[in-house]
Amino acid sequence: MKRVLVTRPRAQADGFAERLSSAGFEPIFFPVIEICPIENNVALERALSKLDCYDWLVFTSVNAVEVVFDVISRRVETRSVPTKQSRSNIIPRYAAIGPRTAGALQARGVTPEFIPDEYVAESILPGLGDLRGKWVLLPRAEIARTALPEAIFEAGGIPHEIAVYKTLPVQPDPAGLAALRSGVDWITFTSPSTVHNFVETIRRQNLDPFNLTGNPKVACIGPITERAAQDEGFEVDVVAEKYTTDGLISALCNA
């Protein structure tokens, strides 16, 4: 049975690990980051209080959905959250990157009007229509790629980025570290931050991330993560065709 290292946050790893097991792999938990909402987020509070000023609200991750709707639920002065039945006269319109992000919105009563076929930020632009003079709210990670806001700006829109969560390194899981020392077959990366923090974590253990026991292969969830891995010095063996954890599992099975 092939051993697959799971580097994504522990709180998000169970479903991935279960599906890996069902596919015949042995998942090894080795989270290298955790997701933390930005506390006392005045910028987000202000944006939510003026939500009708925005033409689009674009979510690029489940993490952003969870943080934003948690703030909405805690607001003293609540505003109605758009539902499928009340979409026609509601501003802003919602867009989501990827089926999991769309599902997180739908679980909260919001049906996104656009989900791109390719699950990367740049692909969302065509579905937003004519953006000239229109405001677009982008709740994102503290450190996020600039491609999407730059593309919105170039299209004549007014992007408003707000950092709503950050990724922090975590102490290595002892069992996962022991498994890594004894040898695994695959290392999976699901975001650039998992790549960078994996390298830092391994080096803090006086190990060489590019010369590990068993010479594990590297699998990435998509091209953005692949580039991050290559920039760090990894040779990437597999990239998912669909940029989801299910797509990553399919790629592992095919490999």
C-alpha positions as CSV (number, residue, x, y, z in Angstrom):
1,M,0.0,0.0,0.0
2,K,1.4,3.3,-1.1
3,R,1.9,5.8,1.7
4,V,0.8,9.4,0.9
5,L,1.8,12.4,3.0
6,V,-1.0,14.8,3.6
7,T,0.3,18.3,4.2
8,R,-2.9,20.4,4.2
9,P,-4.3,21.8,7.5
10,R,-5.4,19.1,9.9
11,A,-8.9,20.5,10.2
12,Q,-9.3,20.0,6.4
13,A,-7.6,16.7,6.0
14,D,-10.1,14.1,7.1
15,G,-12.2,13.9,4.0
16,F,-9.1,13.8,1.8
17,A,-7.6,11.1,3.9
18,E,-10.8,9.0,3.9
19,R,-10.9,9.2,0.1
20,L,-7.3,8.3,-0.1
21,S,-7.9,5.2,2.0
22,S,-10.9,4.2,-0.2
23,A,-8.6,4.5,-3.2
24,G,-6.1,2.1,-1.7
25,F,-3.6,4.5,-0.3
26,E,-2.3,4.9,3.3
27,P,-2.7,8.6,4.3
28,I,-0.1,10.0,6.6
29,F,-1.1,13.2,8.4
30,F,1.6,15.8,8.3
31,P,0.0,19.2,8.4
32,V,2.4,22.1,7.9
33,I,0.0,25.0,8.2
34,E,-3.1,26.1,10.1
35,I,-5.7,28.6,9.0
36,C,-6.4,31.5,11.4
37,P,-9.0,34.2,10.9
38,I,-7.7,37.7,11.2
39,E,-9.1,39.0,14.5
40,N,-10.8,42.4,14.9
41,N,-11.0,42.8,11.1
42,V,-12.2,46.4,10.8
43,A,-11.8,46.4,7.0
44,L,-14.1,43.4,6.7
45,E,-16.6,44.8,9.1
46,R,-16.8,48.0,7.0
47,A,-17.1,46.2,3.7
48,L,-19.9,44.0,5.1
49,S,-21.8,47.1,6.3
50,K,-21.7,48.5,2.8
51,L,-22.1,45.3,0.9
52,D,-24.6,46.9,-1.5
53,C,-21.8,49.1,-2.9
54,Y,-20.2,46.1,-4.5
55,D,-21.2,44.5,-7.8
56,W,-19.5,41.2,-7.2
57,L,-18.3,39.3,-4.2
58,V,-15.7,36.7,-5.3
59,F,-14.6,33.8,-3.1
60,T,-11.5,32.0,-4.0
61,S,-11.4,29.5,-1.2
62,V,-13.5,27.7,1.4
63,N,-11.5,29.4,4.1
64,A,-12.6,32.8,3.0
65,V,-16.3,31.7,2.9
66,E,-16.1,30.3,6.4
67,V,-14.4,33.5,7.8
68,V,-16.7,36.0,6.1
69,F,-19.9,34.2,7.0
70,D,-18.7,33.7,10.6
71,V,-18.4,37.5,10.8
72,I,-21.8,37.9,9.2
73,S,-23.3,35.6,11.8
74,R,-21.8,37.5,14.6
75,R,-22.7,41.0,13.5
76,V,-24.9,42.9,15.9
77,E,-26.6,44.7,13.0
78,T,-27.3,41.8,10.6
79,R,-28.1,42.1,7.0
80,S,-30.0,39.5,5.0
81,V,-27.8,37.0,3.2
82,P,-28.9,36.4,-0.4
83,T,-30.6,33.1,-1.0
84,K,-31.5,31.3,-4.2
85,Q,-35.1,32.6,-3.9
86,S,-34.1,36.3,-3.4
87,R,-31.2,36.6,-5.9
88,S,-32.9,38.7,-8.5
89,N,-32.7,42.1,-6.8
90,I,-29.6,41.5,-4.6
91,I,-26.3,43.2,-5.0
92,P,-23.6,42.0,-5.0
93,R,-23.6,38.9,-7.2
94,Y,-21.5,36.0,-6.0
95,A,-18.8,34.1,-7.8
96,A,-16.8,31.1,-6.5
97,I,-13.7,29.3,-7.6
98,G,-14.0,25.5,-7.5
99,P,-16.8,23.2,-6.5
100,R,-15.9,23.1,-2.8
101,T,-16.0,26.9,-2.5
102,A,-19.3,26.9,-4.3
103,G,-20.6,24.2,-2.0
104,A,-19.6,26.2,1.0
105,L,-21.6,29.1,-0.2
106,Q,-24.6,26.9,-1.1
107,A,-24.5,25.4,2.4
108,R,-25.0,29.0,3.7
109,G,-28.0,29.7,1.4
110,V,-26.1,31.5,-1.4
111,T,-26.0,30.2,-5.0
112,P,-23.0,31.6,-6.9
113,E,-23.8,33.0,-10.3
114,F,-20.5,32.0,-11.8
115,I,-18.1,29.1,-11.2
116,P,-15.3,28.9,-13.8
117,D,-14.4,25.6,-15.4
118,E,-10.8,26.0,-14.5
119,Y,-10.2,26.3,-10.7
120,V,-7.7,29.2,-10.7
121,A,-8.2,32.8,-9.9
122,E,-7.6,34.2,-13.4
123,S,-10.3,32.0,-14.9
124,I,-13.0,33.8,-13.0
125,L,-12.6,37.1,-14.9
126,P,-14.7,36.2,-18.1
127,G,-17.7,35.3,-16.0
128,L,-17.9,38.7,-14.3
129,G,-18.9,40.5,-17.5
130,D,-18.3,44.2,-18.1
131,L,-16.4,45.4,-15.0
132,R,-15.9,49.0,-16.1
133,G,-16.5,51.1,-13.0
134,K,-17.7,48.2,-10.9
135,W,-16.6,47.3,-7.4
136,V,-15.4,43.8,-6.7
137,L,-14.9,42.5,-3.1
138,L,-12.2,39.9,-2.8
139,P,-11.9,38.4,0.7
140,R,-8.6,36.5,0.6
141,A,-5.6,35.1,2.4
142,E,-3.2,37.6,4.0
143,I,-0.6,36.6,1.4
144,A,-2.4,36.0,-1.9
145,R,-1.4,36.1,-5.6
146,T,-2.0,39.4,-7.3
147,A,-3.2,38.0,-10.7
148,L,-6.9,38.4,-10.0
149,P,-7.0,41.9,-8.6
150,E,-4.6,43.0,-11.4
151,A,-6.8,41.5,-14.0
152,I,-10.0,43.1,-12.6
153,F,-8.2,46.5,-12.6
154,E,-7.0,46.1,-16.2
155,A,-10.6,45.3,-17.1
156,G,-11.7,48.6,-15.7
157,G,-13.0,47.3,-12.4
158,I,-12.2,48.4,-8.9
159,P,-10.9,45.5,-6.9
160,H,-11.1,45.7,-3.1
161,E,-8.9,43.1,-1.5
162,I,-9.4,42.3,2.2
163,A,-7.2,39.9,4.1
164,V,-9.6,37.7,6.1
165,Y,-7.3,34.8,7.1
166,K,-3.7,33.9,7.4
167,T,-1.7,30.7,7.2
168,L,0.6,29.9,10.1
169,P,3.2,27.2,10.4
170,V,2.6,24.4,12.9
171,Q,4.8,22.0,14.9
172,P,5.3,18.8,13.0
173,D,3.1,15.9,14.0
174,P,5.3,13.3,15.7
175,A,3.7,10.3,14.1
176,G,3.8,11.9,10.7
177,L,7.4,12.9,11.2
178,A,8.3,9.3,12.2
179,A,6.6,8.0,9.1
180,L,8.4,10.5,6.9
181,R,11.7,9.5,8.4
182,S,11.0,5.8,7.7
183,G,9.8,6.6,4.2
184,V,6.7,7.6,2.3
185,D,5.8,7.1,-1.4
186,W,4.1,10.4,-2.2
187,I,4.1,13.9,-0.8
188,T,0.9,15.9,-1.7
189,F,0.7,19.7,-1.9
190,T,-2.6,21.5,-2.1
191,S,-1.4,25.1,-2.0
192,P,1.8,27.1,-2.4
193,S,1.8,27.7,1.4
194,T,1.9,23.9,2.1
195,V,4.9,23.8,-0.2
196,H,6.8,26.6,1.5
197,N,6.0,25.5,5.0
198,F,6.8,21.9,4.3
199,V,10.3,22.9,3.2
200,E,10.8,25.1,6.3
201,T,9.4,22.4,8.6
202,I,11.6,19.7,7.3
203,R,14.7,21.9,7.4
204,R,14.0,22.7,11.1
205,Q,14.2,18.9,11.7
206,N,17.7,18.9,10.1
207,L,16.4,17.0,7.2
208,D,16.9,17.6,3.5
209,P,13.4,18.1,1.9
210,F,14.8,17.0,-1.5
211,N,16.6,13.9,-0.2
212,L,14.1,12.1,2.0
213,T,14.0,8.4,2.8
214,G,12.5,6.4,-0.1
215,N,12.8,9.3,-2.5
216,P,9.0,10.2,-2.4
217,K,7.4,11.5,-5.5
218,V,5.6,14.9,-5.4
219,A,1.9,15.4,-6.4
220,C,0.4,18.9,-6.7
221,I,-3.3,19.9,-6.8
222,G,-2.8,22.4,-9.7
223,P,-0.4,24.5,-11.8
224,I,-0.1,27.3,-9.2
225,T,1.0,24.8,-6.6
226,E,3.2,23.1,-9.1
227,R,5.1,26.3,-9.8
228,A,5.6,26.9,-6.1
229,A,7.0,23.4,-5.7
230,Q,9.3,23.8,-8.7
231,D,10.5,27.2,-7.4
232,E,11.4,25.6,-4.1
233,G,13.4,23.0,-6.0
234,F,11.1,20.0,-6.2
235,E,10.7,17.8,-9.3
236,V,6.9,17.5,-9.6
237,D,5.8,14.1,-10.8
238,V,2.0,14.5,-10.9
239,V,-0.4,17.4,-11.3
240,A,-4.2,17.0,-11.0
241,E,-6.1,17.6,-14.1
242,K,-9.0,18.9,-12.0
243,Y,-7.7,21.2,-9.3
244,T,-9.4,19.5,-6.4
245,T,-8.5,16.9,-3.9
246,D,-10.6,14.3,-5.8
247,G,-8.6,15.3,-8.9
248,L,-5.4,14.8,-7.0
249,I,-6.5,11.3,-5.9
250,S,-7.4,10.4,-9.5
251,A,-3.9,11.6,-10.6
252,L,-2.3,9.4,-7.9
253,C,-4.3,6.4,-9.0
254,N,-3.4,7.0,-12.7
255,A,0.3,7.3,-11.7
